[in-house]
Amino acid sequence: MLRHPAVAGAFYDATKAGLEKTLKKLTEQVENKTTCLGVVSPHAGYIYSGPVAGKVFSAINIPDTVVILAPNHTGQGHAFSIWDQGKWQMPLGDVQVDAELCLLIEKESDVVVADASAHLREHSAEVQVPFLQYFNPGVRIAPVIIGSTDFDELKDFGVHLADAVRKHGKETLIVASSDMTHYETDTSARKKDNLAIAEILALDEGGLYDVVHKYGITMCGFAPTIAMLACVKALGAKEAKLIKYQTSGEVSGDYNQVVGYAGIVIA
C-alpha cells in the first residue's frame, strides 16, 4: 500500500533537490547529538515552522524506527488510525512503514484501528518525515493519526504504545506533532504557550490537559502530546528541554494573528 504525499509543493518543496536545499538551510550539523525518547515538533509550512522542527531534529539522533503521533485535521477515520503497512512516497524517496511495530501497537492497544482514510489528506504526520529522512535515510515509521481528546483514552494508549515499543525491542523515537496557539496576538500566544510548555517540560500530561482546557489553548496536537508523554514516561523518560520557540509573526511580520511553534526534546 502506497501513500502519496498530500502537501508536497504546498507545505514543503515537491522536488528532491529543492527539498534537500531547504532542509540544509533549516538544519544544523551538531556534534554531540542527544539520544532521546520523544519530541514535540510543529507541522506548519516549512517557511513558518521549519526553523523550529529543524532545530529539534538537528539536536537528536534519529533511530531507525520512529512513531509519529499526529492530530486529525480532516475529521476522517477513527479516533486512533494507524497506517500499518506499505510505503509513504516522499520527494526524498519512499519511506517504509514498520509493519512489525504497527502490528504490535494494534495488538497492545484495543483503540487503534488500521485505517488509511485518516492519513490520505492529513499533513501533520507527513511534514515530519522529510526531516527524519534527511538525518536517517533508512528510517521506518509507524504513523498514528489521533482524533480522540479523551484524557484517559490518550494516556492508556500511550502506556500500551510503550508496551509495543518494548516488545519490538528496537531503539524508537516518539514524535508528537503539534503547533501551539492559533490566531491570537503574539503576546497572547506566548503567554498561553508558556503555560502548556511548562507542563510538557514537567512531563505532566494531566497538567497539560488541564491548562489547555482551562485557558482555551488552541494547541492542535495536545492529544498526541499527552499520548507521547505517557509513552515516554513508561519507557523511563526523566527530563525535557525546550529547544526552540517562535511564532509565525517572526516570519510574516503580522503579530496580530500568529501561530506558535515549540520544539521540545524528552530523554
FENKASUL-V936480 format. One record per residue. RES is the residue in one small letter. PSI is psi in degrees with one decimal (* if undefined). BURIAL is b if it has 16 or more other ideal C-beta (glycine too) atoms within 10 Angstrom, else e. D_FIRST is the distance of its C-alpha to the first C-alpha in whole Angstrom. Layout:
# FENKASUL-V936480
res->RES psi->PSI burial->BURIAL d_first->D_FIRST
res->RES psi->PSI burial->BURIAL d_first->D_FIRST
This chain:
# FENKASUL-V936480
res->m psi->126.4 burial->e d_first->0
res->l psi->125.5 burial->e d_first->4
res->r psi->129.0 burial->b d_first->7
res->h psi->147.2 burial->e d_first->10
res->p psi->139.7 burial->b d_first->13
res->a psi->-28.8 burial->b d_first->15
res->v psi->16.0 burial->b d_first->19
res->a psi->135.4 burial->b d_first->19
res->g psi->-9.9 burial->e d_first->22
res->a psi->-58.7 burial->e d_first->24
res->f psi->-25.1 burial->b d_first->23
res->y psi->165.7 burial->b d_first->23
res->d psi->137.4 burial->b d_first->24
res->a psi->-11.1 burial->e d_first->21
res->t psi->149.2 burial->e d_first->22
res->k psi->-47.1 burial->e d_first->22
res->a psi->-42.8 burial->e d_first->26
res->g psi->-40.3 burial->e d_first->26
res->l psi->-41.0 burial->b d_first->24
res->e psi->-39.5 burial->b d_first->26
res->k psi->-42.8 burial->e d_first->29
res->t psi->-47.3 burial->b d_first->28
res->l psi->-35.1 burial->b d_first->27
res->k psi->-38.1 burial->e d_first->30
res->k psi->-35.1 burial->e d_first->32
res->l psi->-15.9 burial->b d_first->31
res->t psi->170.2 burial->b d_first->31
res->e psi->154.8 burial->e d_first->34
res->q psi->105.1 burial->e d_first->34
res->v psi->128.4 burial->e d_first->36
res->e psi->-51.8 burial->e d_first->37
res->n psi->83.6 burial->e d_first->37
res->k psi->150.6 burial->e d_first->34
res->t psi->135.7 burial->e d_first->34
res->t psi->117.6 burial->e d_first->31
res->c psi->172.4 burial->b d_first->30
res->l psi->-33.7 burial->b d_first->28
res->g psi->159.0 burial->b d_first->27
res->v psi->156.1 burial->b d_first->28
res->v psi->127.2 burial->b d_first->28
res->s psi->139.4 burial->b d_first->27
res->p psi->170.4 burial->b d_first->27
res->h psi->31.6 burial->b d_first->24
res->a psi->-175.9 burial->b d_first->26
res->g psi->144.9 burial->e d_first->26
res->y psi->-27.7 burial->b d_first->27
res->i psi->-29.6 burial->e d_first->31
res->y psi->-53.2 burial->b d_first->31
res->s psi->-6.5 burial->b d_first->30
res->g psi->-40.5 burial->b d_first->29
res->p psi->-33.4 burial->b d_first->32
res->v psi->-48.4 burial->b d_first->31
res->a psi->-42.1 burial->b d_first->28
res->g psi->-39.5 burial->b d_first->29
res->k psi->-40.7 burial->b d_first->32
res->v psi->-52.9 burial->b d_first->30
res->f psi->-22.6 burial->b d_first->28
res->s psi->-28.0 burial->b d_first->30
res->a psi->-13.0 burial->b d_first->32
res->i psi->160.1 burial->b d_first->30
res->n psi->130.5 burial->e d_first->28
res->i psi->109.7 burial->b d_first->25
res->p psi->176.8 burial->b d_first->23
res->d psi->-15.9 burial->e d_first->20
res->t psi->126.9 burial->b d_first->19
res->v psi->125.6 burial->b d_first->19
res->v psi->128.2 burial->b d_first->18
res->i psi->116.0 burial->b d_first->18
res->l psi->120.9 burial->b d_first->20
res->a psi->149.6 burial->b d_first->20
res->p psi->158.0 burial->b d_first->22
res->n psi->112.0 burial->b d_first->21
res->h psi->-14.8 burial->b d_first->22
res->t psi->-20.0 burial->b d_first->21
res->g psi->2.7 burial->e d_first->22
res->q psi->151.6 burial->b d_first->18
res->g psi->-171.2 burial->b d_first->17
res->h psi->176.1 burial->b d_first->19
res->a psi->-34.0 burial->b d_first->21
res->f psi->96.0 burial->b d_first->19
res->s psi->119.2 burial->b d_first->15
res->i psi->137.4 burial->b d_first->13
res->w psi->107.6 burial->b d_first->9
res->d psi->8.3 burial->b d_first->9
res->q psi->166.8 burial->e d_first->6
res->g psi->-148.8 burial->e d_first->4
res->k psi->156.6 burial->e d_first->6
res->w psi->122.0 burial->b d_first->8
res->q psi->126.2 burial->e d_first->10
res->m psi->158.6 burial->b d_first->14
res->p psi->-32.2 burial->b d_first->17
res->l psi->0.0 burial->e d_first->18
res->g psi->162.7 burial->e d_first->15
res->d psi->144.4 burial->e d_first->12
res->v psi->128.5 burial->b d_first->12
res->q psi->134.2 burial->e d_first->10
res->v psi->134.7 burial->b d_first->10
res->d psi->87.3 burial->b d_first->13
res->a psi->-33.5 burial->e d_first->11
res->e psi->-47.4 burial->b d_first->15
res->l psi->-40.9 burial->b d_first->16
res->c psi->-41.3 burial->b d_first->14
res->l psi->-40.5 burial->b d_first->15
res->l psi->-40.0 burial->b d_first->19
res->i psi->-43.2 burial->b d_first->19
res->e psi->-37.0 burial->b d_first->18
res->k psi->-38.6 burial->e d_first->20
res->e psi->-32.3 burial->b d_first->23
res->s psi->120.9 burial->b d_first->23
res->d psi->-1.0 burial->e d_first->23
res->v psi->-12.5 burial->b d_first->22
res->v psi->132.3 burial->b d_first->19
res->v psi->134.3 burial->b d_first->16
res->a psi->113.4 burial->e d_first->12
res->d psi->108.8 burial->b d_first->12
res->a psi->-22.4 burial->b d_first->9
res->s psi->-33.4 burial->e d_first->12
res->a psi->-19.2 burial->b d_first->15
res->h psi->-24.0 burial->b d_first->12
res->l psi->-43.1 burial->e d_first->12
res->r psi->6.7 burial->e d_first->15
res->e psi->131.9 burial->b d_first->17
res->h psi->-19.2 burial->b d_first->18
res->s psi->-29.4 burial->b d_first->20
res->a psi->-40.7 burial->b d_first->17
res->e psi->-42.7 burial->b d_first->16
res->v psi->-13.8 burial->b d_first->19
res->q psi->-28.2 burial->b d_first->20
res->v psi->-44.5 burial->b d_first->17
res->p psi->-36.5 burial->b d_first->19
res->f psi->-41.7 burial->b d_first->22
res->l psi->-45.1 burial->b d_first->21
res->q psi->-37.6 burial->b d_first->19
res->y psi->-39.7 burial->b d_first->23
res->f psi->-21.4 burial->e d_first->25
res->n psi->90.0 burial->b d_first->22
res->p psi->-21.1 burial->e d_first->20
res->g psi->13.4 burial->e d_first->18
res->v psi->144.0 burial->b d_first->18
res->r psi->146.9 burial->b d_first->15
res->i psi->153.5 burial->b d_first->14
res->a psi->92.6 burial->b d_first->14
res->p psi->131.3 burial->b d_first->14
res->v psi->123.0 burial->b d_first->16
res->i psi->126.8 burial->b d_first->17
res->i psi->122.6 burial->b d_first->21
res->g psi->-14.6 burial->b d_first->23
res->s psi->145.9 burial->b d_first->25
res->t psi->14.7 burial->e d_first->29
res->d psi->120.2 burial->e d_first->30
res->f psi->-49.9 burial->b d_first->32
res->d psi->-39.3 burial->e d_first->32
res->e psi->-42.0 burial->b d_first->29
res->l psi->-43.9 burial->b d_first->27
res->k psi->-43.6 burial->b d_first->30
res->d psi->-42.3 burial->b d_first->29
res->f psi->-43.5 burial->b d_first->25
res->g psi->-41.6 burial->b d_first->26
res->v psi->-42.5 burial->b d_first->28
res->h psi->-32.8 burial->b d_first->26
res->l psi->-41.0 burial->b d_first->23
res->a psi->-39.5 burial->b d_first->26
res->d psi->-42.9 burial->b d_first->26
res->a psi->-41.6 burial->b d_first->23
res->v psi->-42.3 burial->b d_first->23
res->r psi->-44.0 burial->e d_first->26
res->k psi->-31.6 burial->e d_first->25
res->h psi->-35.3 burial->b d_first->22
res->g psi->17.7 burial->e d_first->25
res->k psi->150.4 burial->e d_first->24
res->e psi->129.5 burial->e d_first->25
res->t psi->138.1 burial->b d_first->23
res->l psi->135.7 burial->b d_first->23
res->i psi->115.7 burial->b d_first->23
res->v psi->122.3 burial->b d_first->23
res->a psi->116.9 burial->b d_first->24
res->s psi->119.2 burial->b d_first->23
res->s psi->137.5 burial->b d_first->26
res->d psi->171.3 burial->b d_first->29
res->m psi->-137.4 burial->b d_first->32
res->t psi->139.0 burial->b d_first->35
res->h psi->131.0 burial->e d_first->34
res->y psi->46.0 burial->e d_first->37
res->e psi->174.1 burial->b d_first->40
res->t psi->157.8 burial->b d_first->43
res->d psi->-41.9 burial->b d_first->42
res->t psi->-46.2 burial->e d_first->45
res->s psi->-43.1 burial->e d_first->44
res->a psi->-45.7 burial->b d_first->40
res->r psi->-39.9 burial->b d_first->41
res->k psi->-47.1 burial->e d_first->43
res->k psi->-42.8 burial->b d_first->41
res->d psi->-34.2 burial->b d_first->38
res->n psi->-35.3 burial->e d_first->41
res->l psi->-45.6 burial->b d_first->41
res->a psi->-43.3 burial->b d_first->37
res->i psi->-38.7 burial->b d_first->37
res->a psi->-38.8 burial->e d_first->40
res->e psi->-37.4 burial->b d_first->38
res->i psi->-43.4 burial->b d_first->35
res->l psi->-26.2 burial->e d_first->38
res->a psi->1.0 burial->e d_first->39
res->l psi->40.3 burial->b d_first->36
res->d psi->90.2 burial->b d_first->37
res->e psi->-32.5 burial->b d_first->34
res->g psi->-40.9 burial->e d_first->37
res->g psi->-39.0 burial->b d_first->39
res->l psi->-46.9 burial->b d_first->36
res->y psi->-43.5 burial->b d_first->35
res->d psi->-46.6 burial->e d_first->39
res->v psi->-33.8 burial->b d_first->40
res->v psi->-43.2 burial->b d_first->37
res->h psi->-37.9 burial->e d_first->38
res->k psi->-40.1 burial->e d_first->42
res->y psi->6.2 burial->e d_first->42
res->g psi->44.4 burial->e d_first->39
res->i psi->119.3 burial->b d_first->37
res->t psi->55.7 burial->b d_first->34
res->m psi->103.9 burial->b d_first->32
res->c psi->-25.4 burial->b d_first->28
res->g psi->31.2 burial->b d_first->26
res->f psi->-34.2 burial->b d_first->29
res->a psi->-51.3 burial->b d_first->27
res->p psi->-34.0 burial->b d_first->25
res->t psi->-39.8 burial->b d_first->28
res->i psi->-46.2 burial->b d_first->29
res->a psi->-42.1 burial->b d_first->27
res->m psi->-44.7 burial->b d_first->26
res->l psi->-44.0 burial->b d_first->30
res->a psi->-39.3 burial->b d_first->30
res->c psi->-52.9 burial->b d_first->28
res->v psi->-30.3 burial->b d_first->29
res->k psi->-40.0 burial->b d_first->33
res->a psi->-25.3 burial->b d_first->32
res->l psi->0.3 burial->b d_first->31
res->g psi->12.0 burial->e d_first->34
res->a psi->140.5 burial->b d_first->34
res->k psi->-24.2 burial->e d_first->38
res->e psi->156.3 burial->e d_first->38
res->a psi->152.1 burial->b d_first->36
res->k psi->131.3 burial->e d_first->37
res->l psi->119.2 burial->b d_first->37
res->i psi->-41.9 burial->b d_first->36
res->k psi->143.8 burial->b d_first->36
res->y psi->137.5 burial->b d_first->36
res->q psi->170.4 burial->b d_first->37
res->t psi->164.4 burial->b d_first->37
res->s psi->-22.3 burial->b d_first->36
res->g psi->-29.5 burial->b d_first->39
res->e psi->-18.9 burial->e d_first->40
res->v psi->-48.2 burial->b d_first->38
res->s psi->-25.2 burial->e d_first->38
res->g psi->-3.7 burial->e d_first->42
res->d psi->107.3 burial->e d_first->42
res->y psi->5.4 burial->e d_first->43
res->n psi->-31.6 burial->e d_first->43
res->q psi->104.7 burial->e d_first->40
res->v psi->166.2 burial->b d_first->37
res->v psi->137.5 burial->b d_first->34
res->g psi->148.6 burial->b d_first->35
res->y psi->127.3 burial->b d_first->32
res->a psi->139.5 burial->b d_first->33
res->g psi->119.8 burial->b d_first->31
res->i psi->138.1 burial->b d_first->32
res->v psi->135.4 burial->b d_first->32
res->i psi->127.0 burial->b d_first->32
res->a psi->* burial->b d_first->33
